[in-house]
Amino acid sequence: MEFDVKIKFSHIYDYMINHVYSSAQGLLGTAVGALLIVMYTMNTEYIIALIFGIVIILYLPGSLYLKAKKQALNPVYKNPLHYRMDDEGMHVSQGEVEQMIEWDNMYKAVSTKTSIILYTSRINASIFPRECLDDKLTELIATISTHMDPKKVKIRY
């Protein structure tokens, strides 16, 4: 199967939010922030706990927003990426440059409300926005599910 993908800021931000909040760092930060706010509600003398709780909870999405904005300016995202998936793996090209990643080297596949994300390493991924896939979404999910270990695939329609 073949398709083109144009990555926008919103797709990068969605990936970053999903990546961070599905890790221990994101969950722990949110839990600490929430705990500080609860501490304030139990004793309103701890105004500093409320302030730190709010800062901790808002810091991560805010910093990811700025990071995604900066990354969206990268020249790689100016033009669409062309993907071709076959039995060997995933081929991605832009202009004259092509790269191939074998299915065995794929780390995991997940879905968000707006994208299918295929991790090529623990932190690197290819983002497939659902809006760019149109009628290819079902075929993409089937291709990924066929070629990857089921334990690595966590995709919901």
N, C-alpha and C positions, 0 to 999 in steps of 0.2 A: 504494500500500500504506500501511497505517496500523498503528501499534503504540505502546504505552506503555513507558517505561523508568524504573525506579527506580534511581538511582545511589547506591551505597554506598561507604564508605571503601575497601574492597578494590578496587573498580573504578577509583577515582581513583588509588590507589597503583600499580596495574598500568599505567595510562596513563603516570604520571610515570616509572616505572622504564623502560618501553619508550622513551619520548621521550628521556630522558637517555642511556641506554646505546646508543641508535642514533645518537648524535651524537658528534662528535670530543671534546667535553669529557668525556663519560663514559668513552669508550674510553681516552683519554689518561690520565685520573686512575687508572683501573684498571691500566694499563700501568706507570705510575710507581710505584704501590704495590707491584705484583708485582716490579718491578725492584729496589726497595729490599729486599724480602724475600729475593730471590735473592742480592743483595749480602751480606746477613747470613749466608746459608747457605754462602757461599764463604769468609767470614772472620768467625767468631763474635765477634770483637772489636768489630764494628760493631753493637752492641745498639741504638744509636739508630736505625740504618737499619731494624731490625725493628719498632721502636715506631712510627716514622713510616709505614712501609709498611702496617702494620695499621690505623693511624688513617686514612690516606688511603683505603684500601679500604672501611672501614666507615663513613666520614663520609657519603658520598653516599647510600647507602640509608637510613641513619639520619635524615639531614636531610629526605629525601623522605618518609619515614614520618611525621615530625612535621608536615610541610607538608600532606600528604594528610589527616591527622587534623583539622587546623585547617580545611582547605577543606571537609571533609565536614560540618562544622557550619553551613555557609552555608545560609540559609533556602531557597535555590533547590533544594537536594537533599532537602528535607523531603517534597515532593510529587512524584509522577511527572511526567515530561515526555512530552508527546504528540507523536509524529512522524508526518508525512504526506509521502510521497515521490511525486512525479509527474514529468511530462516537463519542467516548469519548473525544479524543484529540490527542496530539502528545506525543509519547513515545520515549525517547532518551536513548540509552544505550551504554556503553563502558565497555567491560569485564563483571564483575559481577554487576556493578552499573547501575540501571535504574531509570529514572525520568519520570513522566507523568505530562503534563500540559493540562488542559481542554481548549476546544475551547473558552469558555466564558472568560477565563483569558488571552487570546491573545490580545495584545495591537494593533498591526496593521501588515499589510503585504505590502511590497514594492518590486520593482524590480530595478536592475541596469543592466548595459550592461552584466555583468558577473555572477550575482547572483540573487537568490530570497532570500529576507530577511524577516524572520518571527519574529517580536518583541514579546518577552514574558513579557516585561515591557518597561518603557519609554527609558531605555538605554541598556537593555540586549536583545540579539537576537540570533536566530539560523540562520546560513548562509548556504544556499544550492547553491553551485557553479553549474552553468549550465553545466559545463564540466563533473561533476560527475553524472548528472541526465540522460544524454543520452535520451533514449526513455521514461523516467518517467516524463519529464518536464510538458507535457500537463496534465498528471494525477495529478501531484502535484498541479498545478495551479487550476485545477477543484476541488480538494479536499479542498484546502484552501478557494476557492470562495464559495463552498457549505456550509461550516461550520462556516464561519465568516460573520459578518455584512458587507454588501457591502460598507458601508461608511469607513470601516477600511482597505479595500483592494485596493491597487493602484499598480497593477501588469500589466506590458505590456510584450508581447512576444518579 
